[in-house]
Amino acid sequence: MVKFPRAVIASFSVKFASIPLALILSVALARILGVVEYGRYAYVMSIVGILSIFAKLGIPALIRREVAVYLATQKWSFLRGLLRWANGCVIVSSIVIVSVACCAIKLSPVIITQGTYETLLWGLLLLPIMALSEVREGAIIGLHRAGLGQSPELIIRPLSFLAIVAFFYVVFPGSITQSVVAMKVQVMASTLAFFFGVLLLRFYLPVDVRCASSKYSFHKWSRSSASFLLIGSIFVVNTQVDILMLGVFGSIEDVGVYRVIVNGASFIIFARTAMDAVFGPHYARQYAIKQFEGIQHLMNVSVFVTSVFALCVAGGFIFFGDKILAGIFGAQFSRGAPALAIICFCQFLCVLVGSVQSILNMTNHESDTLKAIIIALIVNVFLNACFIPVWGIEGAAAATGISTIMYNFFLAFSVYRRLGVYAWCFRRS
């Protein structure tokens, strides 16, 4: 079993290392491609990202949980069957989505401009690679190797991309000036990262799994993956509602400022995301062996670590938000400081509640998460419609913050009702 401090440090290290890599990659592409071609590349990547949600069918989240459970209970046959079933489902769904997308593009060429057409075709090749990569990542994380599980996508893929771009830029100057070429490089880098992940999974997968005969639990897996698919889909919609409604009731300038502050405020939950990757499989393991005290202990440790991190980040943004926004993005963005303070305060309260969503999803109670996120979406839409016309970006921040707090407190109540675990800061086991 991987010790918690080492596993947490590994997960944090991978997450932190991915930030400058992503920034360098974005800057390099923007400078090499130019505004138009980079915009076309980003547009296609957004389309592929949305389609990948449906290609994955919610299976990666299921894999994280079930791999940890089967590992704890040594049900090697079901673990082997789960991996085969997951790969098969994702391959079939990816083929169907790519086929439908190609037909839609062919029949309705007006939807996609000629310059974007070829880039999108190459982008669609990423779908099965991205979906299968997340299945593989979920399996490795379920084996309690969170840092290694995330490294192919967060480290190997961007490094491979930068290496390939640098090679062509030096050896064949001017060859990477179009979005379609950048997309081809993305396919190459993603493929390299995928096979690297496959090697990691083969190395860390218990030998007993490879020797076992496959057993399946189709009904249970399908039902849970459907719930995770709905949760993921609604979550994506919920995170974009405020921006979309701000574009309707506000101005384009408001949208630009608000997008920056939302991205900045998301750093507050950075630590919790890294901790969930480590603790998530352990929540599933403790639940499988009915050790609810272990879940409470993990919750306390997680909340303590993430609260300290979130307090430092939120405090900096709340008290120095205007200077940070003006210094990094320009003086015109400093007016977003009040909205940034609102979002930071709400996000900090959510961190204090704890990783309630991860606990429910990892203990077979994802239906509670689904109910909560549907309610949160309805509240979010209603409050944004009421607040934005009156208070602008501050109204959007308040509406999203209130709905997010309601969502987390609803989940906290569900965690206590289902497991008897207090999802509060510094609660003793």
N, C-alpha and C positions, 0 to 999 in steps of 0.2 A: 504493500500500500504506500502511495506517495505521501510524504509528510506535508501537512498543511502549509507551513511557512515557505518551504521550497516551491510548492505548487503555486501558491499565491504570488510569490516573487516572479516565477516563470511567466504566469499569466499577465502580470503587470508589465513585465519587461517587453513581452511581445506587443502588448497594446501600445505602450509608450513608443517603442521603436517604429511602429506602423505610422505614427502621426507625422514625423518628418519625412518618411518615405512617400506618403500620400501627397504631402505638400510639394516635395521636389518633383514628383511625377506630374502633378497638375501644372506647376510652373513650366516645366520642360515642354510639355505638350502644348501649352498655351503659346509659348514663344516660338516653337517650331511650326505649329500648324497655322497660327494666326487666329483672329477672332472668328471668322466665318467657319473655317474648317473645324476649329476646336468646338464651336457651338454645335455643329452638326454631329461631331463625335459624342459630345455630352448628351445630346438629345437622343441619339440611338442607345447609348448606355442606359439612359433612364427608361426607355421602352423595354429594353432587355431585362432591366431590374424588376420592373412591374410584372412582366411575363414569367420571370423566374419564380415568383411567389406561387403561381399556379402550377408551374412545372414541378416544384418541390412537394406539393400536396401536403404540406405540414409535417412531412416525414422526418426531417432533421431533428426537430424538437422531440418527437417520439423516440427516435434512435438514442438520443442522450439519456433519456429516462430508462428505457427498456434494457439497454446494454448494461447500465449500472445495476439494474435489478437482477438480470440473468447472471451477471458476474458475481453478485453477492450470494445468490442462491445456487450457483454452479449449474444452471440449466443450459448446458452447452448446445444441445440440439436446437432449442428455441432461439438461442443467440445466432447460430448459423442460419437458421431459417429466416430470422428477422432481417439479417443483412442481405440475403438473396432476394427476399420479397421486396425490400426497400429499393434495391438497385433496379429490379425489374419494373416496379411501379414508376420510378422516376424516369427510366429510359422510355417507357411507353408514353407517359404524359408529355415528355419533352418532344418526342416525335410528332405526337398529335398537335401540340401547340405550334411547333415550327411549320407543320404542313398547313394548318389553318391560317397562320400568319402569312405564309407565302401565297396562298390562294387569295387572301384578302388584298394583298398588295398588288397581285396580278390583275385582279378583277376591278380594283378601284385605285388606279395609279394616281388619281388626283390627291389622295390622302398623303402620299409621300412624294416629295419632289425628286427629280431625276438625280440630283447630286447626292441625295440621301439614300436612294434606292439600293445601290451596291453596298454601301456601308451597313445598311440594315440587314441585308442578306448575310453578310459576314458576321454581323452581330448575333443573328439568330443561331449561328453555330456555337455560340457561347452557352446557349441555354442548357443543353445536356451536360456540358462540362461544369458549369456553375452548380447545377442541381446535384450532380453526382459528387462534386467536391464538398458540398455542405453535408451530404449523407456521410461521407467519409470523415469529415470534421466532427460531426456529432458522435460517431462511433468511437473515435479516439478520445474525445472529451469524456464519453461514458466510461471509458477504461481508466479514468482518473489521470489523464495526461492533457490537461487543459492547454498549457503553453505550447506543447508540440502540436496539438490538434489545430490550433489557430495559426501556427506559423506558416503553413503552405500558402494560405490566402493572404495573410497580412504581411508576410515578409518575403517569401520565395517568389510569389507572383509579381509584386512591384519591382523587386530586384531584377528578376528576369526581364521584365518589360524595359527597365532602364538600361540594362546591359545590351539588349537587342537594339534599342533605339540608338544608343551610343555607338554601337558597331556600325550600323547603317549610316549614321550621321557622319562618322569619320571616314569610313571606307567608300561609301556611296553618297557624297554630299548632294543634298537636294532631293533624295529619294523619298523622304518622309515629309511631305508637304500637304498630303491629302488625308482626309479622315478615314478613307477606306484602307489606306496603308496602315494607319495607326490601329485600326480595328483588327487587321490581319496580325499585327504584332501582339495585340491583346489576346487573340486566340492562341497564338504560339506560347505566350507566357502562361496563360491559364492552363494549357495542356501540360506544360512542364511542372507547374505547381500541383496539378492533379496527380500526376504519376509519382511525384515526390511524396504526396500524402498517402498514396496507395502503398508505397514501400514502408512508410511509418506504420500504417495499420497492420500490414502483414508481420512486421517485426514485433509489435506489442500485443497482437491478438493471441490469446492463450492457445497453446498447441492442442488442447482438448477440443477446441472449437473446430479446428480443421479436420480432426479425426471423427467428429460426431456426425450422425445422420441428421438431416434437416427435419425439424418439426415446426408447424405453423399454428398461429392463432389469428386467423384472418379477420374474424369479426371484431375482436378486441383492438387489433392494430388499425383496422380501417376506421372504426368509430373514433378512436383517439386522434388519428391523423386528420380526419375531417374536422374535428374541433380545433386542432392546431392551425389548420388551413384557414378556417373562418377567423380565428383570433388574429393571425398574421395579416390577413386581408383587411380586416376592420382597423387594426392598429395602424396600417399604412394610411388608410383613409383619414383616421382620426388625427394623425400627425400633420396632415396637409390641409385639414378643414380651415384652420385659422388663417393660413396663407391665402387659400382660395377665396375665402369670404372677405379678407382684407382687400384683395384685388377687386372684389365686387363693390364693397361699400367704401373703400378708401381710395388710395392712389397707387400707381406703380412705384413711386418713391417710397411709400410706406412699406410696400412688399419687400423692396430691396433692403431697407433698414431692418425690418422685422426678421427677415431670413438670416441676416448676420447675427442678430442677438439670440435667436433660437439655436443656431449652431454653436454659439459660444456657451450658452447656458447648458447645453447637453453635456459639457465637460464635467458638470457637477456630479452626474451619475456615472462617470467614467469608472470610478473605483468599484461601484456596485456591479457594473457589467463584468468587470474582470473577476470579481469575487464569485458571481453567479456561475461563471464558467467552471470554477474550481469546486464550489460547494454544491452546485446543482445535482451532479451524480451522487453525491454523498447524502443529500436529502432523500433521493430515491432509495438508496441503500438502507438508510436508517428506517425508512417507512416499510421497506420489504421485510425487515427483521423485527418490526414493531418496537423500535427504540425511539420513542417520541422525545425522551429527555435529550437524546443526541441531536435531534432537530432543533430543540430549544437552545442547546449550547452553541450549535453552528450559527443560529440566528443571532445570538448575542455577540459572538465574535465578529460576524459580518457587519452588523449594525455599528459596532464600535469603530471598526477600521474605516468603513465607508463614511461615517458621520464626521470623523476627524478630517478626512480628505475633503468632503463636501463643504464643511465649515470654512476651511481655508479658501477654497475656490469661490464659494458664494460670498464670503466676506470681501474678498478682493473685487469681485464684480459689483457688489452693492455699493461699496464706498468709493471705488475708483473707476466705475463703469464708464463715465464720460471721457476720462483721460485714456482709458484702454481703447475704447472705440475710436477716438480721434487719432490716437497714436498709430494704431494698426491699420485702420480702414479709411481714415480721413475725417476731417472736421464735420462733414455733412452727416456722418453717422452718429455723432455724439448725442443727437437728440433722442436716440433710442435708449439712453441710460435709465430713465424711469421704468420703461417696459422691461429692460434687462433685470433691474432690481426686483420687480414683481415676480418674474419667472424664476429667478434664482431663489427667492424666499420660498416659493411654492415647491420647487424641486428639492430644496433642503428638507422641508417637512416630509416629503415623500421618502427621502433617504432615511429619516428617523424611524419611519414605520417599518422599514426592513424589506427584504427580498420576498415579499409575500406572493408575488406572481410566480416566481421561480419555485417556491415551496408548493403551491397548489398544482402547478403543471407537473412537477416531479413526483407528486403523490397521488396521481390518478384523479385529481379534482379539477381538471382543466375546464369542465363545464361551468364552474363558478367564475373562472376567468372570462369565459365567453359571455356570460350574463353581465358581468361587471363592465366589460368593454363596450357592449351594446348600449348600456345605460349611459356610460361616459360619453359615447359618441352623440347620443341624443341631447344630453345636457350641453355638450360642447357647441353643437350647432345652434341651439337655442340661445345660449349666453353670448356667443359671438354675434348673432343677429341683433341682440339687444345692446351690446356694449360698443361694438365697433362704430356705428353711426354717431355715437355720443363722444367716445373717448379715443377713437383711432387705434393706434398700435398699443397704447396702454390698455384699452378695452380688450383687444385680442389677447394680450398677455394675461389679463385678469381672468377672462373667460376660460382660456386653456388651463391656467393654473388651478382654478376652482374645480374644474371637471377632473383634472389629474389627481387632486387631493381626494375628491370623492371616490374616485376609482381605487386608489390605494387603501383608503380606510374601509371600503367595502370588502376588499380582498383580505385585509387584516382581520375583520370580523369573521370572514369565512375560514381563515386559518385557525382561529381560536375555536370556532364551532366544530370544525372537522377534526382537528388534531389536538386541541387543548394547548396549543402553543401560543404564547403571548408574543405578538409581533411588535414589541415596543423596545425602545432603546434601553440598554443596560439591565434588562430583566434577567434575574438570576435563574439558572436551571433548577 
